[in-house]
């Protein structure tokens, strides 16, 4: 039987492996936009990078509301959905720092600097999501 995850459980789930988040932002007309993102947890915030001129970057600059879904699509199935408000930063040292840390998670330490240099450039943003709500269920098919 499915169970609601504790804060420690859902934080561990979000931080495990290389699961990609599916980020939903709000378009100017109010419709949703969904895009995959690489991310990390930093304390109680979720952090990712994006381009300032991407659809999600423009959406976030206008309306900081987000939802992000991360799931394990193998039985017995688990998912975490977080909702929150994004804050954008453009300071290059911060953008580069987070681009490198995120790359270490998804590409490995051996390629982190390469990806940090590629993604930590002018025009890129670091996005911090203050999490307001979490729905997290483990063992959905149990």
N, C-alpha and C positions, 0 to 999 in steps of 0.2 A: 504494500500500500504506500502511496506517495506520502512524503512528509515534507513539511515546511522546514527549510534549512535555517539554522541559526546564523547570526552575523558572522561568526568565525567560519562556519561551513561555506556560506556563499562567497566570502572574501577569498577563501582558499580555492574554491572552484574557479573564480574569475582569474586567479593568479597562476593556475596550473597549466603547464604546457603552452601550446601556441594556438589556442582557440581564438578565432577571429570574432570580433563583435559586429553585430549588425546595428548600425546607428541610424536612428530616425530623427530627422530635423523637420522643421515646418517651413514650407515654401511660402512665398509672398501671397499666394492665393489661398493659403490655409491648408493646402493638401500636403500629405507626407512625402518626404524624400528619404529613401533608405540606401545606405552605402556601407560596405564592409570597412572596418578599421582595425588596426593593430593598436593595442592599448596596454597600460599598466595601472595598477592601483598605487596611489601615493597617500598613505594614511587612509583617510575616509573619502578621498577624491579619486576619480578616474581620470587618467591623462592620456591624450593622444595628440598627434600632429595632423594637420591638413593644410592644403594650400589656401591662401586668402581668397583667391578667385575661383575656387571650386564651388560647385553648387552648395555643398555642406558648409564651406567657409562663408559664403555670402549669406546663407540662411542663418547661421549662428551669429553673424554680426548684426542681423536685423532682429532675431528672436532667439534667445539663448535656451529655449526649452528643448530638451532632448529625451529620448528613450533609447536604451541599448539592450539588445538581447544577445546572450551568449548561451549556447546549448551544447550538450553532448548527445549526438544523434544515434548513439548505440544503446541497445537495451541495457538497463531498464529506463533510460532516458532521464535527463536532468536538464533544467534550464534556470537561468537567472535573468530577470528583466529589471533594469534600474531606470528610474526617471530622475531627472534633475535639471539643473541650470548650469549652462556653460559660461565660463569666463575665458576670454581670448587674450593671449600675450604674443607680442612680436619681438621681444628682446632677443637678439641673435644668440647670446650665450645660453639663454634658457631654452630656446628652440633647439639649438644644437645638442645641449645636454640631454633633453628628453628624446630627441630623434635617435641619439646614440644608445640610450638605455632601452628604448623600445626595440631598436634593431637587435640588441643583444638577446632579447627574449625570443624574437621571431626568426632571426638569421644566425644566431650564435655569436659568442664573444669574438670569434676570429674575424667576423665581418662587420661588427658593430661600428667601428670607426669609419669604415667605408660608407656605410649607410647613413651614419650621422653626418658625415661631410656632404653627402648627396642631398639629404633631406633637411639639414639645418642651415638653410640659406634664406636670404631675403625673399619675401613673398610667402614664406611658410609661417604657420601659427602653431603655438602650443595651446591646447585646449584643456582646461581643467573643469571637470564636471562635479559640482557639489550635489551629492546624491540625496534626494528628498524621499524617495520611496523605492522599495525593493519587493519584488515577488520572486521567490526562489523555491522551487520544488525539486526534490530528488526522488529517484525511484518511481517515476510516473507510471510505469507499466508493472510495478511490483504488485 
